[in-house]
């Protein structure tokens, strides 16, 4: 049985996928056959070429805001992960049609990917949040959230989530 929380996550993912399709349709070098009308949030993370195009285009603040709403990270976390101040994030939210730089877009997509997989692996977002903030023996007794500050750490967290999903515990 699907919980109300899971239904909301699903509709949020659908909304994000729709906005991603709109963004990708504006990218000049995307061929129409590449961009399926039914592109889902999950399929976006599987298509590395689409991810590269979005990174190079930059992510609009409106899409970041939707992603931010479905992740377990606070505004302080986002500011730290993006290496900007909270004040800067607030300023961007007030700028009409603001697009993040590619370096920030890449980090936003990385965190969205981790959150997407984490929500699939764990029964509830609360369980995923608890796991993110609990030291893990498999990750050198660090909290997975601490490792998300760089790409190598993100890869370690994704690998650990995949092992958990497969039932392989360290």
C-alpha positions as CSV (number, residue, x, y, z in Angstrom):
1,X,0.0,0.0,0.0
2,X,1.3,3.4,-1.0
3,X,1.5,6.0,1.8
4,X,0.4,9.6,1.4
5,X,4.1,10.6,1.7
6,X,5.1,8.3,-1.2
7,X,2.2,9.7,-3.3
8,X,3.5,13.3,-2.7
9,X,7.0,12.3,-3.6
10,X,5.7,10.7,-6.8
11,X,3.8,13.8,-7.8
12,X,6.8,16.0,-6.9
13,X,9.0,13.8,-9.1
14,X,6.5,14.1,-11.9
15,X,6.5,17.9,-11.6
16,X,10.3,17.9,-11.6
17,X,10.5,15.6,-14.7
18,X,8.0,17.9,-16.5
19,X,10.2,21.0,-15.7
20,X,13.3,19.0,-16.8
21,X,11.7,18.2,-20.1
22,X,10.8,21.9,-20.6
23,X,14.4,22.9,-19.8
24,X,15.8,20.3,-22.1
25,X,13.5,21.3,-25.0
26,X,15.1,24.8,-24.8
27,X,18.6,23.3,-25.1
28,X,19.5,23.8,-28.8
29,X,21.4,20.6,-29.4
30,X,18.8,18.1,-28.0
31,X,17.2,16.2,-30.8
32,X,13.4,15.6,-30.3
33,X,13.8,11.8,-30.5
34,X,16.3,12.0,-27.6
35,X,13.8,13.7,-25.4
36,X,10.9,11.3,-24.8
37,X,7.6,12.9,-23.8
38,X,7.4,10.4,-21.0
39,X,10.9,11.1,-19.6
40,X,10.7,10.3,-15.9
41,X,12.8,11.6,-13.0
42,X,14.4,8.1,-12.8
43,X,15.2,8.0,-16.5
44,X,16.8,11.4,-16.3
45,X,19.4,10.0,-13.9
46,X,20.1,7.1,-16.2
47,X,20.8,9.3,-19.2
48,X,24.2,10.8,-18.6
49,X,24.1,12.8,-21.8
50,X,20.9,14.6,-20.7
51,X,22.6,15.3,-17.3
52,X,25.6,16.8,-19.1
53,X,23.3,19.1,-21.2
54,X,21.5,20.3,-18.1
55,X,24.7,21.0,-16.3
56,X,26.1,23.0,-19.2
57,X,22.8,24.9,-19.6
58,X,22.5,25.6,-15.9
59,X,19.6,24.8,-13.6
60,X,16.9,27.5,-13.1
61,X,16.2,28.4,-9.5
62,X,12.6,27.3,-9.9
63,X,13.7,23.8,-10.7
64,X,16.2,23.9,-7.8
65,X,13.5,24.9,-5.5
66,X,11.4,21.9,-6.4
67,X,14.4,19.6,-6.0
68,X,15.2,21.2,-2.7
69,X,11.6,20.5,-1.5
70,X,12.0,16.7,-2.0
71,X,15.4,16.4,-0.5
72,X,16.1,16.0,3.3
73,X,18.6,18.8,3.3
74,X,18.1,22.1,5.1
75,X,18.8,25.5,3.6
76,X,22.1,25.5,5.6
77,X,23.0,22.2,4.1
78,X,22.4,23.4,0.6
79,X,24.4,26.6,1.2
80,X,27.3,24.4,2.5
81,X,27.1,21.9,-0.3
82,X,27.0,24.6,-3.0
83,X,29.7,26.6,-1.2
84,X,27.6,29.8,-1.1
85,X,26.0,31.7,1.8
86,X,22.3,31.4,2.7
87,X,22.0,35.1,1.9
88,X,23.2,34.3,-1.7
89,X,20.6,31.5,-2.0
90,X,17.9,33.9,-0.9
91,X,19.0,36.6,-3.3
92,X,18.9,34.0,-6.2
93,X,15.4,33.1,-5.2
94,X,14.3,36.7,-5.7
95,X,16.1,37.0,-9.1
96,X,13.7,36.4,-12.0
97,X,14.9,33.7,-14.3
98,X,18.1,33.0,-12.3
99,X,20.2,30.0,-13.6
100,X,22.9,28.4,-11.5
101,X,26.4,28.1,-12.8
102,X,27.4,24.7,-14.1
103,X,29.5,23.9,-11.0
104,X,26.5,24.5,-8.8
105,X,24.1,22.7,-11.2
106,X,26.3,19.6,-11.1
107,X,26.2,19.5,-7.3
108,X,22.4,20.0,-7.2
109,X,21.9,17.1,-9.6
110,X,24.4,14.9,-7.6
111,X,22.4,15.6,-4.4
112,X,19.1,15.0,-6.2
113,X,20.4,11.7,-7.5
114,X,21.5,10.5,-4.1
115,X,18.1,11.5,-2.6
116,X,16.3,9.8,-5.4
117,X,18.1,6.5,-4.9
118,X,17.9,6.9,-1.1
119,X,14.1,7.3,-1.2
120,X,13.9,4.1,-3.4
121,X,16.1,2.1,-1.1
122,X,14.5,3.1,2.2
123,X,10.8,2.8,3.0
124,X,10.3,6.4,4.0
125,X,12.2,9.7,3.5
126,X,12.6,9.8,7.4
127,X,14.4,6.5,7.4
128,X,16.7,7.8,4.6
129,X,17.4,11.0,6.5
130,X,18.2,8.9,9.6
131,X,20.6,6.8,7.6
132,X,22.3,9.9,6.1
133,X,22.9,11.3,9.6
134,X,24.1,8.1,11.3
135,X,27.8,7.2,11.2
136,X,28.4,4.2,8.9
137,X,31.1,1.6,9.5
138,X,31.2,0.9,5.7
139,X,31.9,4.6,5.1
140,X,34.8,5.0,7.6
141,X,32.5,5.8,10.5
142,X,31.5,9.0,8.8
143,X,27.9,10.1,8.3
144,X,26.9,9.7,4.7
145,X,25.7,13.3,4.7
146,X,29.3,14.4,5.5
147,X,30.6,12.6,2.4
148,X,28.2,14.5,0.0
149,X,30.4,17.6,0.0
150,X,32.5,16.2,-2.9
151,X,32.0,14.0,-5.9
152,X,34.1,11.1,-4.6
153,X,32.2,11.0,-1.4
154,X,28.9,11.1,-3.3
155,X,30.1,8.1,-5.3
156,X,30.8,6.2,-2.1
157,X,27.4,7.0,-0.7
158,X,25.7,5.9,-4.0
159,X,27.7,2.7,-3.9
160,X,26.7,2.0,-0.3
161,X,23.0,2.7,-1.1
162,X,23.3,0.2,-4.0
163,X,24.8,-2.4,-1.6
164,X,22.0,-1.9,0.9
165,X,19.4,-2.2,-2.0
166,X,21.1,-5.5,-3.0
167,X,21.1,-6.7,0.6
168,X,24.9,-6.6,1.0
169,X,25.8,-5.1,4.3
170,X,29.3,-4.3,5.5
